[in-house]
């Protein structure tokens, strides 16, 4: 009848074909390759070195320099307030340097830009630029690119200081004399100068011009981290630094005695109240002359390699501004010359940033379109392989695909070739080709399925309005939950609110819609609220073994191992062997448990409990129980929902369910099934952040590994720690696999939906990657992006690993009675 709404599609039996399996293998390989390549893109976008080579040296404006040598003293980690403020008796902690400030020196307060660490702080002091973000590829421990500095422009550099700093800047300079010292020893200049009276070559070297003497003082930094900057030890070290500066000044003046020595005293960064490095440092009086040559070189580099060059408009006529500044200097109007110079400097820095990010739009657009193309391909595959669209829809599109797929791929290859030529002409890196090729390939596949997409759109447009609204509402809710999960990476306490709300909603659904007994509703509510407590606890787990002593034999071994360690006794080899045996046998026992869902999952949860407890030191032992309770609650709710659907469904639905039990292992996916991969994503992230911050292994306590080993073995210790972190993930995967069997939906289809959801988060984290700020902020932003990007592999590997325990779980018709028994036990209202 015309205008009559078409019925909502019913679940159909599903049996994947061999061609579908073959296509899925290629899709997984494509997904792994895509995420691996796109993960590298952040280093081309965010972490390219801003350092420019090829500039001509700027000649000095003065015929004779004001000094022949420079003495640079850097007090690592010296706070400005502790230097400037008087002590409790009204006396300044640095009287010598205070006198220099008040009588004959220039002073100020420098504010270090993050990352406020020693190496980038010293780079800013001696070279005049901020941290090179490409240093992330060197682990922040080395200079990734050679750069110009006061040190390599000197005739000779004499340096003494910490072994963590001095070699970085002096080891590669042929005209350097440097040495390091033990942290407790900071008086070495006297020995050098005394030796010069006997060594003529050394004395000649000291008396030449362009000499730099660099003294790095680590005491404030070491004591600040260890004892905090309010401690007497730190404050006393400020006095020690002042004494070293005074003795250094007197030594230099008595040795050279020519009034040709310039002194600079500064700090590379400050120190927070908790003993962390921070931005407020110390007076620094380097007046860096910014030649506008950096901007010119950067502009020339881009212009020479760009087919369509877009200049930086604010500096299109920068030569006129330079001429104006020269005229003001000639007219001795220095105030206006300084003003115009500062404006030009700011514009030049903006221009440098413009050319540094010149390719960002191309790269970020390409990567974003690539992720979207990958997600569309996943949706198309799930629709084609795991949904109940009419069979004639597939037949109509297959005829079109055979006739046009070759043409579509030819056009795609032509676009790839044309893009490659353009990238070659612009001298782009090889990875640019990979990014573009991957994106074009994905969208070529989408165009190939264009007729199918049109047919799907027609089907959706003919669906009842209620179904369309359900699709829209579920999509909005899913996006909201995914954005919530993104925010949880920055504040794990959000999961407390998540499970408080989830407990109320889930128990209400159980009581109202599923119409199960109040016992199941109360269980779900309490388990969710119990789990919500753990994300309020600190990520750095305090040692509290009273919480760990919870399960029979493993609890006894926890007590024995910990008591030995608290008494500084070596763990007996017998105890180590018992711990290994308990952990090993416990994980094997679930394989011999009954294959019914409830029995197997209970065995898995109990089997992984001993190794987890043996590797626990505090509240995470109780977290394991709470997490397992929530996972069991998920199984109960899904089983209750399935039983309710079977009992209350139509005759057609009942026959389909019976057919799927006897004839097939799986049924087709429905829109409501999206809840399962969505809940999996939430619980998977809770496994990440339930007891710590998985993005930083350093947030986890390693003392528990001493229950298995007594010697320092970094690889084995890391392996044990990572194994402990993986256990909650394995529980989630096992529960997820069991649920897909209970509700008879394809697990691999749900896997693709999980990857689809995680890639929505991946796109968000792609735009949240930072190349400024502290090393922790930069590193965490990379970790977050990497974690969600790697889930395509990580989840698949865990599926393969946990398949050992879940592959023989059986949900057969003969077990319907056992499910009824379970629900009777839970108090369900059975007919």
Rosetta blueprint (number, residue, H / E / L):
1 X L
2 X L
3 X L
4 X L
5 X L
6 X E
7 X L
8 X L
9 X L
10 X L
11 X L
12 X L
13 X E
14 X E
15 X L
16 X L
17 X L
18 X H
19 X H
20 X H
21 X H
22 X H
23 X H
24 X H
25 X H
26 X H
27 X H
28 X H
29 X H
30 X H
31 X H
32 X H
33 X H
34 X H
35 X H
36 X H
37 X H
38 X H
39 X H
40 X H
41 X H
42 X H
43 X H
44 X H
45 X H
46 X L
47 X L
48 X L
49 X L
50 X L
51 X L
52 X L
53 X L
54 X L
55 X L
56 X L
57 X L
58 X L
59 X L
60 X L
61 X L
62 X L
63 X L
64 X L
65 X L
66 X L
67 X L
68 X L
69 X E
70 X E
71 X E
72 X E
73 X E
74 X E
75 X E
76 X L
77 X L
78 X L
79 X L
80 X H
81 X H
82 X H
83 X H
84 X H
85 X L
86 X E
87 X L
88 X L
89 X L
90 X L
91 X L
92 X E
93 X L
94 X L
95 X H
96 X H
97 X H
98 X H
99 X H
100 X H
101 X H
102 X H
103 X H
104 X L
105 X L
106 X L
107 X L
108 X L
109 X L
110 X L
111 X E
112 X L
113 X L
114 X L
115 X L
116 X L
117 X L
118 X H
119 X H
120 X H
121 X H
122 X H
123 X H
124 X H
125 X H
126 X H
127 X H
128 X L
129 X L
130 X L
131 X L
132 X L
133 X H
134 X H
135 X H
136 X H
137 X H
138 X H
139 X L
140 X L
141 X L
142 X L
143 X L
144 X L
145 X L
146 X L
147 X L
148 X L
149 X L
150 X H
151 X H
152 X H
153 X H
154 X L
155 X L
156 X E
157 X E
158 X E
159 X E
160 X E
161 X E
162 X L
163 X L
164 X L
165 X L
166 X H
167 X H
168 X H
169 X H
170 X H
171 X L
172 X L
173 X L
174 X L
175 X L
176 X E
177 X E
178 X E
179 X E
180 X E
181 X L
182 X L
183 X L
184 X L
185 X L
186 X L
187 X L
188 X L
189 X H
190 X H
191 X H
192 X H
193 X H
194 X H
195 X H
196 X H
197 X L
198 X L
199 X L
200 X H
201 X H
202 X H
203 X H
204 X H
205 X H
206 X H
207 X H
208 X L
209 X L
210 X L
211 X E
212 X E
213 X E
214 X E
215 X E
216 X E
217 X E
218 X L
219 X H
220 X H
221 X H
222 X H
223 X H
224 X H
225 X H
226 X H
227 X H
228 X L
229 X L
230 X L
231 X L
232 X H
233 X H
234 X H
235 X H
236 X H
237 X H
238 X H
239 X H
240 X H
241 X H
242 X H
243 X H
244 X H
245 X H
246 X H
247 X H
248 X H
249 X H
250 X H
251 X H
252 X H
253 X H
254 X H
255 X H
256 X H
257 X L
258 X L
259 X L
260 X L
261 X E
262 X E
263 X E
264 X E
265 X E
266 X E
267 X L
268 X L
269 X L
270 X L
271 X L
272 X L
273 X L
274 X L
275 X L
276 X L
277 X L
278 X L
279 X L
280 X E
281 X L
282 X L
283 X L
284 X L
285 X L
286 X L
287 X L
288 X L
289 X L
290 X L
291 X L
292 X L
293 X H
294 X H
295 X H
296 X H
297 X H
298 X H
299 X H
300 X H
301 X H
302 X H
303 X H
304 X H
305 X H
306 X L
307 X L
308 X L
309 X L
310 X L
311 X L
312 X L
313 X H
314 X H
315 X H
316 X L
317 X L
318 X H
319 X H
320 X H
321 X H
322 X H
323 X H
324 X H
325 X H
326 X H
327 X H
328 X H
329 X H
330 X H
331 X L
332 X L
333 X L
334 X H
335 X H
336 X H
337 X H
338 X H
339 X H
340 X H
341 X H
342 X H
343 X H
344 X H
345 X H
346 X H
347 X H
348 X H
349 X H
350 X H
351 X H
352 X H
353 X H
354 X H
355 X H
356 X H
357 X L
358 X L
359 X L
360 X H
361 X H
362 X H
363 X H
364 X H
365 X H
366 X H
367 X H
368 X H
369 X H
370 X H
371 X H
372 X H
373 X H
374 X H
375 X H
376 X H
377 X H
378 X H
379 X H
380 X H
381 X H
382 X H
383 X H
384 X H
385 X H
386 X H
387 X L
388 X L
389 X L
390 X L
391 X H
392 X H
393 X H
394 X H
395 X H
396 X H
397 X H
398 X H
399 X H
400 X H
401 X H
402 X H
403 X H
404 X H
405 X H
406 X H
407 X H
408 X H
409 X H
410 X H
411 X H
412 X H
413 X H
414 X H
415 X H
416 X H
417 X H
418 X H
419 X H
420 X H
421 X H
422 X H
423 X H
424 X H
425 X H
426 X L
427 X L
428 X L
429 X L
430 X H
431 X H
432 X H
433 X H
434 X H
435 X H
436 X H
437 X H
438 X H
439 X H
440 X H
441 X H
442 X H
443 X H
444 X H
445 X H
446 X H
447 X H
448 X H
449 X L
450 X H
451 X H
452 X H
453 X H
454 X H
455 X H
456 X H
457 X H
458 X H
459 X H
460 X H
461 X H
462 X L
463 X E
464 X L
465 X H
466 X H
467 X H
468 X H
469 X H
470 X H
471 X H
472 X H
473 X H
474 X H
475 X H
476 X H
477 X H
478 X H
479 X H
480 X H
481 X H
482 X H
483 X H
484 X H
485 X H
486 X H
487 X H
488 X H
489 X L
490 X L
491 X L
492 X L
493 X L
494 X H
495 X H
496 X H
497 X H
498 X H
499 X H
500 X H
501 X H
502 X H
503 X H
504 X H
505 X H
506 X H
507 X H
508 X H
509 X H
510 X H
511 X H
512 X H
513 X L
514 X L
515 X L
516 X L
517 X L
518 X H
519 X H
520 X H
521 X H
522 X H
523 X H
524 X H
525 X H
526 X H
527 X H
528 X H
529 X H
530 X H
531 X H
532 X H
533 X L
534 X H
535 X H
536 X H
537 X L
538 X L
539 X L
540 X L
541 X L
542 X L
543 X L
544 X L
545 X L
546 X L
547 X L
548 X L
549 X L
550 X L
551 X L
552 X H
553 X H
554 X H
555 X H
556 X H
557 X H
558 X H
559 X H
560 X H
561 X H
562 X H
563 X H
564 X H
565 X H
566 X H
567 X L
568 X L
569 X L
570 X L
571 X L
572 X L
573 X H
574 X H
575 X H
576 X H
577 X H
578 X H
579 X H
580 X H
581 X H
582 X H
583 X H
584 X H
585 X H
586 X H
587 X H
588 X H
589 X H
590 X H
591 X H
592 X H
593 X L
594 X L
595 X L
596 X E
597 X H
598 X H
599 X H
600 X H
601 X H
602 X H
603 X H
604 X H
605 X H
606 X H
607 X H
608 X H
609 X H
610 X H
611 X H
612 X H
613 X H
614 X H
615 X L
616 X L
617 X L
618 X L
619 X L
620 X H
621 X H
622 X H
623 X H
624 X H
625 X H
626 X H
627 X H
628 X H
629 X H
630 X H
631 X H
632 X H
633 X H
634 X H
635 X H
636 X H
637 X H
638 X H
639 X H
640 X H
641 X H
642 X H
643 X H
644 X H
645 X H
646 X H
647 X H
648 X H
649 X L
650 X L
651 X H
652 X H
653 X H
654 X H
655 X H
656 X H
657 X H
658 X H
659 X H
660 X H
661 X H
662 X H
663 X L
664 X L
665 X L
666 X E
667 X E
668 X L
669 X L
670 X L
671 X H
672 X H
673 X H
674 X H
675 X H
676 X H
677 X H
678 X H
679 X H
680 X H
681 X H
682 X H
683 X H
684 X H
685 X H
686 X H
687 X H
688 X H
689 X H
690 X L
691 X L
692 X L
693 X L
694 X L
695 X L
696 X L
697 X H
698 X H
699 X H
700 X L
701 X L
702 X L
703 X H
704 X H
705 X H
706 X H
707 X H
708 X L
709 X L
710 X L
711 X L
712 X L
713 X L
714 X H
715 X H
716 X H
717 X H
718 X H
719 X H
720 X H
721 X H
722 X H
723 X H
724 X H
725 X H
726 X H
727 X H
728 X H
729 X H
730 X H
731 X H
732 X H
733 X H
734 X H
735 X H
736 X H
737 X H
738 X H
739 X H
740 X H
741 X H
742 X H
743 X L
744 X L
745 X E
746 X L
747 X H
748 X H
749 X H
750 X H
751 X H
752 X H
753 X H
754 X H
755 X H
756 X H
757 X H
758 X H
759 X H
760 X H
761 X H
762 X H
763 X H
764 X H
765 X H
766 X H
767 X H
768 X H
769 X L
770 X L
771 X L
772 X L
773 X L
774 X L
775 X H
776 X H
777 X H
778 X H
779 X H
780 X H
781 X H
782 X H
783 X H
784 X H
785 X H
786 X H
787 X H
788 X H
789 X H
790 X L
791 X H
792 X H
793 X H
794 X H
795 X H
796 X H
797 X H
798 X H
799 X H
800 X H
801 X H
802 X H
803 X H
804 X H
805 X H
806 X H
807 X L
808 X L
809 X L
810 X E
811 X L
812 X L
813 X H
814 X H
815 X H
816 X H
817 X H
818 X H
819 X H
820 X H
821 X H
822 X H
823 X H
824 X H
825 X H
826 X H
827 X L
828 X L
829 X L
830 X L
831 X L
